[in-house]
Amino acid sequence: MAYQAKQIYVNLPVKDLQKSMEFFTRLGFTFDPNFTDDKAGCLVIGDNIYAMLISEPLFRTFTKKEITDAAKTTEVIVALSANSKEEVDELVQKALEAGGSFSNDVVDHGFMYYGSFQDLDNHMWEILYMDPNAAQQTE
């Protein structure tokens, strides 16, 4: 039987946990208080989907590697689904207004539409809408 995870926790180092939590709160996300303290915040992305925003000093205890400077290099792009093109645009705009930065131009492939931004620590986030009807028509 193939392995099937029940939850996903993406761990991201942050320089200022409070500012990062405020940023994502302005985008409409919440934090699970059971797994949030002054060193880490459990960002609730969806059912069983979380990002642990971990202060850099604590994050360093989880790895022997250097923490990547996300302003210079990219290790991962966190891609989240949206319910519409409008929702993509809205969330990207909220991120920019909350202090995030521009990442890439919006891409529209017809069946797939996505926009992106960088959070306060320059982690890349992509918000995408995939139209299931349009995708079926391309087959």
Number of C-alpha atoms within 10 A of each C-alpha: 3 4 5 6 7 8 10 13 15 12 15 17 22 25 14 15 19 16 13 21 21 14 21 21 14 16 18 12 14 17 18 12 10 8 11 15 13 9 16 22 24 23 23 17 17 13 9 11 14 19 17 19 25 24 20 17 12 13 17 14 9 9 9 7 8 7 12 11 13 16 12 7 10 12 10 11 13 13 14 15 14 18 12 15 18 12 15 22 19 15 20 26 18 17 24 20 13 17 15 22 20 17 18 13 10 15 12 13 10 12 15 15 20 24 24 28 24 22 22 22 17 19 23 23 19 21 23 24 21 18 15 10 9 13 13 9 8 8 5
